[in-house]
């Protein structure tokens, strides 16, 4: 059997999967007969089909971009089957609010868009369509797939707004995000809104930077359930948490989650899996010689310098540089050049004794300072 597959111009991938399955087999995996697809010509070929009635299916990506035809094979080889991938994807993610927002006292509506404590509004800014159901309350998730049984969402541009009324303080707060969805894409985007007041940063030298990080939706700290939270500025930063900060600061870019994990110690069970995968796919991290990422290990200052240099390159920002500080303790570091770049850009000033302390774990307040300065200098 031969045919063609027409793709939307915004398709996320040219990797088209085609298969045939007898209609009597109800799409069973072990009954599927895989075909081949030639991206250059847009044609597919499925060989070895016995006589019978088949579903011929083509799909791209994880976002529901699928088309199928029902074809009968009777003796002669069937040709000219035409499949057309629709301009659809899937858009969803987690709602990153303190647990009190999901308590029973908040459940005073039908949950279609939220409840008494929060709502999620989703609007397609290309067409003006507004979703009438956006919440899977029991799982603390939002998405556009709850409207119809297929769960597919038209590709395009969306404005997503999270509105909150704090059950503890009754304070109201909201934030909106602009999100683009391509055909075939499973676009996962967490709605991160800091609703708590940090109680442990008043004496920090980086209070302004920490608050900026929270206002940008990069961190929510550790909620205490009463409208306040701890940032824990002097706590060490783990490697997975650091790349999560970068991922959120970058606007949670699209990630190809269909591939296998590049690291032998990171899987879906890690809450920062998507951020780690993004960091690897974007060239920010490479991992260790043993094949691991060591996600729960504290990240050192020298490694942060290298990753921040790569992050600036990923953002394609050109930061003005001055003469780098001559740190007395970096000459033997494999990250020396990137530490000098961090100093030349003014993102770090090191310590008063003229050292950088490359092997020292990075504290959470220092991470806030680094990201704040990189942002300021990128827009200066």
Secondary structure, 3 states (H helix, E strand, C coil): CEEEEECCCCCCCCCEEEEEEEHHHCCCHHHCEECEEECCCCEEECCCCCCEEEEEEEEECCCCEEEEEEEEECCCCCCCEEEECCCEEEEEEEEECCHHHHCHHHCCCCCCCECCCEEEEEEECCCCCECCCCEEHHHCEEECCCCCCCCCEECEEEEEEEEEECCCCCCEEEEEEEEEECCCCEEECCEECCCCEECCCCCCCCHHHHHHHHHCCCCCCEECCCCEEECCCCCECEHHHHHHHHHHHCCCCCCCCCCCCCCCCCCCCCCCHHHHHHHHHCCCCCCCCCCCCCCCCECEHHHHHHHHHHHHHHHCCCCCCCCCCCCCCCCCCCCHHHHHHHHHCCCCCCCCCCCCCCCCECEHHHHHHHHHHHHHHHCC
